[in-house]
Amino acid sequence: MKALIATKSVPVLEALRAMSDVEAAPALYTDQIVKLLPSSQLAVIDFEDIVEYPYEIGMVQTMLAEAQEKRGLAWTNSEDFLSSPEEWVRRASRSRGGRALPDKLTVALASYSGGVGKTVLALDTALHFARSTERPVLLLEFVYGSSALAALTGLEMPFLYDLASKIDVEPAVFRGVTMMPMDHDNCRLLPPEEFGKYFKKHMARHVLTIVDTTWPHGLVSSIQDEVDQWLAVATPRLDAIENAKRLKDELGPKASIVLNAKRGAGDSMALAGIERALDLPYVDRVDEWSGRLGRELLTHVYGVAWREYEKPQNILAAIGRYFGRRSSSGQSEA
């Protein structure tokens, strides 16, 4: 459970941090409150302690009322909370939550060969997740030959062999995404179990891990038990679809087919009757990393929880509703 703490009361923070299942997130500026509120089930707010910047307190009050009505947010002030902390936490546990995501998820994008857009899709998804949540995301690459991730980004960054074999080498972070590109020739010098220890240490520190892998691959065994969802990526070519179908069967019940780069009606007709979990459009300027692909893939992976992130009931929508009500109130008074 996530609790928003907008008060200077130290006992409130201490009481919540003593509860093992509660994540307490302090916030005193109104922009911090607006940002954290949609993902919180409990809010303890003393309005006299709030710094009214850049949004008015009235807007925060509007958002609190809406969250209470729509999803059962439990909110109170510090005095009432401290009179019965356990009762307020119980109330909050009955909330429908907000944009709560699992603490840990591993998703692997796989294909028998290249050319289906796995790396583009993996990177766009990782970047969109990092941008939307500001939570740590890890991108692993398992390839034969040269790194598609390094070529696609043009970044100078440490490769997997140096990362796993040298204590003083840290992975690069690109726009909030921890990057681990692979150098296949060097990686053959270490046994898979050594990589496995390294991967699992870093996966434990990240909320989301995305694996971009050719199938089969020698390093997959080092993280295979950690994978929650397998996505067999295909394009509208019939050979790519057939490969994805075979790969889905090979990967088992955790696997589904994702169709990438679908262009229009012609592709729709050619794909009639072919079962897949998600169709993704062809995107021209992939290097802009707009999140157009990542947004749809994350919605598929996280379901309802991610749809809450993508709803327009965010800061701008709340501002519009708040000032709309003020305007209507002013007109009626006139």
N, C-alpha and C positions, 0 to 999 in steps of 0.2 A: 504494500500500500504506500502511496505517495502522499505526504502531508505538506502543504504550503504554510510556512511560518512567516507571517507579516506582522511581527511584534518584536519589541526589544526585551520582552520578558525571558530571561535566561531559564527560569524553571520550566517553561513550556518546552523549550528546546531540549533540556535535560530529560524531561519526562518522556518525550517521543523517542529520543535516541536510546533510551533504556529499553524500548520495545523492539524485539528482534525482527518483527515483520514490517516495520514502518521505516520508510526512507524520508527523513525530514529535510526539506529544502527551504532555507531561509531566503527571504526577499522583502526589501523595504521600499525600493523604488517602484513606482507604478508600472514601469515597463517590464520589470522583472516579474511582478505579480501577473500581469496580463499574459506573459509568455508561459509561466508555469501553471497557471490555473487550469487550462484544459486537460492537463495530465494528472491532476490531483483529485483525490477522493475526500480529503479533509483539508479545511482551511481554517487556521487560527489567525484572526486579524484584529489588530487594534488600530483603528483608523487614525488616532492621534499620533501614532508612531510612523505613519507612512510618509515618504517623501513624494510629493505630488509632481513627479517628473518622469516622462514628458506628458503623461496622460492625467486627466482630472480624476479625482477620487470617485466622482459620480459615475464614470465609465466603469471603474472596478466594481462598484456596487451593482450596476446593471448586469455585468457579466456574472457576478455571484448569484444574483436572483435567477438568471437564466439557467445556470448550471444546477442550481438547486431544483428548479422546476423540471428540467429535461432529463437529468441523470442522477438526481438524488444526492448531490454534493452536500456533505455535512460541513457547516461552517459556523463559527462562533468567535467570541473574544477570549482573551487569555484568562480572565477571571472565571468565566463559566467553564472553560476547558479544565482549568486546574482543580475545580471543585469535583470533577469526575472524569479524569482522563480516559479510563478504560471504557466508560460508557460512550464517550465521543468516538473512540476508535471502533467500538462495536457498531455504532450508527454508520460510520464511514464504510465499514466492511459490507454494508448492505447497499451501498451506492453501486450504480451500474458502471462505475469507473469512468475513465476518460479515455485518453489515448495511450493506455497502458500497453507496453510491448513486453514480450518475454525478456528475461534478463540475459539470455544467451540463445543464439540460433546460428546454425551453420547450413548454408545453402550451396550446393555444388552445381555448376553449369558444365555440362559435358557433351562431347560429340566424338564420333570416330575419327573425324578429320577436321581441318581448318576450313575457313571460308563461310561459316554460318553466322559470324558476328558474335561469338561468345565473349571475346575480350571487350568489345565495345559495350555489350550489354552488361557485363560484370562491372566495368568501371563506371558506367553511367548510373547503375544501381547503387554502387558504393558511395559515389559522390552525392547522389540525391539523398541517401540515408544520412550521411554526415551533415549535409546542409540543413536538412529538415529537423533532425533530432539533436545535433551537437553532441552525439554520443559516439564512442569509439567503434570504428569498423575496420576490419582487416581484409585485405585482398591477397589471396595466394594464387600463384600461377604454376601449373604443372604442364610443361610442354616438352617436346623433342625438338632439338635445334635451337634457333634464336628465340629470344623473348619477344612475343607480340606486344606485351604490356610496355616494355621499354621502347619499342619502335613506335607504338601508338602515341605515347605521351611525349617522347623526345627528351625525357628527363635523365639526368645523370644520377643514378642511385645504386646503392649496394645490391648485389645479387645474392641469391639464396645460399650459395656455398659459403661466401664470406660471412653472411649473417649467422649461419648455423655453426661455423667452425672457429670464428674469432670472437673472443669475449668483448673486445672494445668496439665492435661494429654494431650500430643500431640501424633499424630500417628507416627508410625515408617516409615522410608523411606528406602527402599531396592533398591539399584542401580538406584536411581532416581524415584522410584515408591512409592507414598504414599499408605500405606497398612492399610486397615480397616477390619480385620478378625472378624467374628461374634462368640459370645458365646451365644447360643440360650436361655439357661435356665435363664441367668441373664437379657437378653434383654426383656424378657416377663414382667419385672418389670416397664418398661417405655412405655407410649403410643406411637403409631407410629408417631403422629404429632410432638413429641419431637425429634425423630430421623430425621424427615423430615427437621426441621429447621437446624439441625446440618449438614445433608448431603448437603443441598442446599448452605450453607455457604462455605463448602469446594469445592463443584463442581464448584462454581463461580471462584475459584482460580486456576482451572486446565483446560488445553486445552482439554484434553481427559479424560473422566470418563468411566471406564469399570465396568460393574456390572456382577457378577457371582452369579446367583440365581437359586435355586430350584423353580419350579412353581407348584401350587401357593404358595405365601409366604406373610405373614402378613405385612412385611415392604415394599413390592414392591409399595404399594399404595402411600408411602411417596415420591417416586421419579418417578412414572410412567409417569407423564406429561412431565418430562425432557428427556425421552428416545427418541432419534432420530431414532435408528434402533434396532430391536429385531432380534436376531439370535437364532433359535431353533436348538440346537446341537444334532446330532445323530451319531451313528456308523453304520456300514453296517449290523447289526442285523435287521431282519425284524420287530421285536417288537419295536426296537428303532426308526426305520424309521416311523412306523405307529404312534408312540407317537409324533414324531416331526411334522408330517403332521397335526395331531389334534391340537397340540400346535400352529402351524403357523396360522391355521384357527381361533383359539381362540384369538390370539394376534392381528390379523387384518392386514391392508395394510402395516404397517411398518415392517412386519416380513418376514423373509426368512429362508430356511433350510440350515444349514451348516453340511456337512458330514465329520466327523473326523475319523482318523485311517483307512483310506482305504489302503488295502494291495496290490492289484494287479488285474490281469485279472479276477480272480474268483469273486471278489467283484463287478467288473464292470458288469459282466453278471447278477449277482443277483440284481443289482440296476437298470437294464434297465427300462426305462419308468418312473422312479421316479424323479420328478422335485426337483432340489435343486440349490442353488446359487453358491455353492463352495464345491469342494472336497479337503480335506486335507489328506496328506499321514500319514501312521503310522510312528512314530518316536521312535527309540529305547531309546536313552539317553536324555530323556526330561529334566533331571536335569542340563544339560549343558546350557539350555536357549539360544540356538544358534540363535533364531529368525526365524527358518525355517517355523514354523507354523504362528508366528505372522506376518511375512512379507506378507504371502499370505492373511491373514485375513485383514490386513491394506490396502492392494491393493483393496480388495473387498469393504471395508468400504469407503475409500477415493477416489477410482477410479484414474483418471488421475493424480491428485495432488500427490498421493503416488507413482505412477509409476515413476514420476520425481525423487523422493528420491532414488528409487532403481536403476535408470539408472547408468551405469558405467561411465558416464561423470562427474566423481567426481575428487578429487584431484589427485589420481594416474593416471587416464586417461589423465588429463590435463598435468601432468608432462611428461607423455610419448609422447604426441603430441608435446609439446614444445621442448623437447630435440631431438625428431625425426626430427623436422624442422631445429634445429641448426646443427644437424649432416649432413643433406642433404645439407644445405647451405655451410658448411665447405668443403664437398667433391666437390661441384661444383666450389668453389673458387680455390681448388687445381688443 
